[in-house]
């Protein structure tokens, strides 16, 4: 009888040791997933291979949460290659696992990504419905940054359907949430969105004002990636107001930054805008380089999608 406590103690120690090992392994996997997320835009091929390996391990171990994160990241790889069908296929696999596991914050975030994919595929009513579902989840969670993110995306969807009143309403709702949270990165994005609404309405002085606010915040935050599109937007506004030297200055700056950061889509966009500006200035001889570079970018993207 006196020897019975020892086996129980040994079993308890073994259980603690096993739990600790599992917890360490899970933390290690999450660390790897954080690393792959940073790779997605820098080196998508390497990211894809590493995520697939982690996905296979998660499926073997029936780790549904990690599998969901892997599917979401694979979707992101395809999304940045504009392979929207493959992106949606993987996003929906992640969505199902997060929903079944009741991981609501992750579900809401994945719904935003699904909505973005439909948005960039110009399926704006579908995107709007999904953004609104994400908003409902974030509201139930009391997640203010998530609420702001959903508001901003809903506003963008309304802008694309030319419902500028609702577009402005939701961008201002987003700005209120982000100002309260002191989220300067989020505020910069909303300023950009508001600037885009004014640009669509051809209220170009107001567009310049909000694009400038967005750029200033992103410079303070050292967010170079976000600066590219805003700088290019400023070039667009100057071109539309017939201020071609200023337009060229900003568009060239956007192209240089896109090339430095290896952003082929933004680089192609900047060169198309350069071509438009040179054309408006009657300098057609200068159209060759921008157009040929745009075509080179498109070929690289197509090649990446076919692999």
Secondary structure, DSSP 8 states (H G I E B T S, - for coil): -TTHHHHHHHHHHHHHHHHHHHHHHHHHHHHHHHHHHHHHHH-HHHHHHHHHHHHHHHHHTT-HHHHHHHHHHHHHHHHHTT-HHHHHHHHHHHHHHHHHTT-HHHHHHHHHHHHHHHHHTT-HHHHHHHHHHHHHHHHHHT-HHHHHHHHHHHHHHHHHTT-HHHHHHHHHHHHHHHHHHT-HHHHHHHHHHHHHHHHHTT-HHHHHHHHHHHHHHHHHTT-HHHHHHHHHHHHHHHHHTT-HHHHHHHHHHHHHHHHHTT-HHHHHHHHHHHHHHHHHTT-GGGHHHHHHHHHHHHHHHHHHHH-
